Every structure is written in C-alpha cells, then in structure tokens.
Amino acid sequence: EKAKLIVLTKDSNLTKAKKFKVKYLKDQIGERVKAFGWVHRIRKQSNKLMFVIVRDGTGFVQTVLAGDLALTYDAQVLHVETCVKIYGKIVEDERAVGGIELQADYWKVVGQTDTRYESIVSKESGVDNLLKNRHLVLRGENTSRIIKLRSTVLKCLRDHYFSRDYIEVNPPTLVQTQCEGGSTLFKLDYFGETAYLTQSSQLYLETLNSSYGDVFCIASSYRAEKSKTRRHLTEFLQVEAECPFIKFEDLLTRIEDLVCDTVKRILESPMKEEALKMNPDLKVPERPFLRMNYTDAIEYCNKNKIYKDDKKNIFEFGDDITEKPEREMTDKIGKPIFLIKFPAVMKSFYMLRSKENELLTDSVDLLMPGVGEIVGGSMRENDLNKLLKRYEENGLKDKDYYWYTDQRRFGSAPHGGYGLGLGRFLCWAFNVRHIRDVVLYPRTLGRCFP
Ligand code: 4AD
C-alpha cells in the first residue's frame, strides 16, 4: 500500500543527462547519463536496494535502484523484459559487469512486460515451444551471442574476399532453372509462369567471371528438404564464389584459404572472447587439409564398419555417403577432409569430368568434424557440346539455360567455384549442435513461422 504512494520526479537541478548506448557508458565515469534498455536480471538486496541488469543489444549494465527508487509500485513489481529508461551517474565498480555501475537518480517504465516471459523460454520448455517462441528466445544471452557472432563471421568472410580482390554481386533468387536437381525445388507461380526459389546462385555467378573476374555472393538458397536433420534447413545462407582460370588444385587451395583466413579474422576481431566462450578450441586449422578420393572414402567406411544404412549394407561405387556415415567418418579422422572426385552419376550436370576418368568429376566436399559437409564445389564443364549433352542426359531443356550455355559460346574459360553453407560453418566454428540455433527464424520441414 505504502509503495504505491511514492511517485518519482526528475530533479531539474541536476546536470542534464546525455543519452548513451550501454556499450559506451564505460567512457562516462563520473558523468550523469540517460540510458534505455530491457530488464535482463533483477536482484533484490533489501526492500530499499535493487540491482537491475539492463541490456540494450550493445551490452549489459548494472543499475542500482536505491531508496525511493526501489520503493515505487513499478519497482516492487518489476519483471524481466520490462523496457526502462534510467537517469543516473556512472561510477566504477569492479564487481559489476563491465566494471561500471549506473547509480540511478530517476527511472521510468517505457513498456510493461507480460510476466510469463520466463516460463515461456525456460530450459524446461520443449523444442517445439522454443521454436514457436523464437522471437522471445532471441532475447536470451546465448542466442544473441550466436547471432552477433554470425554478423562478425559475415564481416570476416566479406573482408576475406575483398582482400583477395573479389567483387560482391547479388544474383536473383527467383529463377526458372535448377542447379542441384529437381527433387528439392520449391516451385511457385510467377504471373502464370513456373518459377522456383533458387537452390544456388552458382549459375549466375558463372555468367559474371568474364566481366568481373573472381566474384562472390552471400544469398539465400532454398531446398525443399524432406528430411529432418540437425544440419538441414529449407532456407539457408550460402556463401558462393566463382573463379576463372583456376585448376582443380587451385580450387581446393582457395577453399582452404577461405576457411583458415576467416577463422584467423574471427580470432582477431572484437568478438574473439565471445567466440572462445562458445568454442575454447577454436583455432586456424592446419594446412593443407587431407585430400581423400571418393573411392578411398568408400573403402575407408567399409573397412571401419561405417555402414551405408541401418541395415548395415556396405557402400558400393556410386552410393551417396549420407549424413550419418559421413559424420562418423569425419569424426573418426578428426580433422578437415577434402572429399574429392565424386562419380558423375551422383552429381549435377555442370560438373567437369575428370581427365583421368570420365566416370568421375573434379568435385569436392569439405567435411568438418562434428558437422560433416560445410562446402560443396567443383570445376565446371566449359565445353559447349559436352554441356548440351549433359542437359539431355539430365532431362533439362537447353532453351531454359540459353544464358548459361552462352558462356561457352562467347569466349569459354576454364573455371570453378564452391558454396559454403553459413549455418554449417557457424555450427562447426562455435560448437553448436543444431543448425536451427544459428539462424534467426529457422525454416525447416513443416515450419515456416514465426
Ligand atoms: O553442395 P551444395 O548443394 O552445392 C551447391 O549448391 C553448389 N551449386 C555450390 C557452388 O558450387 N556454388 O551446397 C553447398 C553448401 C553445402 O556444403 C552446405 O554447407 C550448404 O550449402 N547446404 C545447406 N545448408 C543448410 N541446409 C541445407 N538444406 C543445405 N544444403 C546445402
């Protein structure tokens, strides 16, 4: 009852408070400031003393509400996720997060909160419930750390490419061609015509080598994946590059360079500590990566009791090494593996056949411990007639691909490229088990919300 009577007023005799983001409060020791944010944690020391951790996305600050400030009705019923405005002085305090404390002289609720927040996002909530409430889960400390690291990794990837003279481009994602087989295409009606959500930007990147040289793009790819695994999404960000005048071995070296240089940049970035919190063992992998032929991988699996399926069938030439056996093999070897030279029968139409054996392709998957495949790439067929033959073999209409085919008509050049799945890279680098935890709003089989 008594608490309700206390109403705070701003003391107009105090020096005017300047507004700062939480991250910059540490530079304002001794100054009076104004800060906005959400209540992250509350500790009640006594009836007249509360410690409130406030976050605004740039950081966390410990706020002290003392005396009357802790006695208002709003203070008595204060709940996490309330949006607040706080005025006060910044003082040094070794015990607080970031070494400073905001000693409030006035504060106000900006937006009240529904008090069910903690029960909705608690550890006991099932996976489905957490996914349904992803918009609230994203406010959590762990989840926001991953999303911030994702932003850092995107910067590091871009910096890598720019330092190597690549041009960034933005191909369309509404397309009328397929790149990775018809079974995973999302089809849509485009003003009466059939169109698809792109499976990969590769074919467009290939059209750009002649005008821009080495190119890269970071774009959404879509696959109607019918399987529920911990590394498949239906919408995912792919980091793709396409390079003219390289040989197969150069392609492998470029992928190594991308992975190693990006990790190096993460470890030199302001997010280094956060990265190491996620994965204390994160370090630049040793080069060169192990190269392993597809045929040797099959032999390795068969020798090491890694089976094709639950019925313990052994692998034969042409079999896909699916997620489970692939990961078993990668984990057993325990370091990055370039799995190379896949049989043509199991790969896409655009892949260049190997000189030494027409049944194989100059193709590569990069496998990482804990995750499995994070990169897929190849050299491309650059002979016009061979490409036309591949369309036919794959049941594709060459007229739909005229613009792609034209690259072989107007000064065809040897070239190759690859795509790195950003989510899978993050899972590997930061030790995250499930890919749905490294994206904002995961799209999976049966889930297109929130
Ligand atoms: O191996 P993929 O299918 O290769 C391509 O799409 C090529 N056209 C890329 C290129 O050469 N430009 O896919 C490349 C990578 C995979 O290694 C994987 O990391 C990721 O994209 N990826 C997926 N990530 C999440 N969910 C899915 N459903 C994915 N499918 C592929």
Residues whose N, C-alpha, C, O or C-beta is under 5 A from the ligand:
A	BS01	4AD	E180 Q199 S200 Q202 R223 E225 R231 H232 L233 F236 E240 A241 E373 I374 V375 G376 G377 S378 G417 Y418 G419 L420 G421 R424
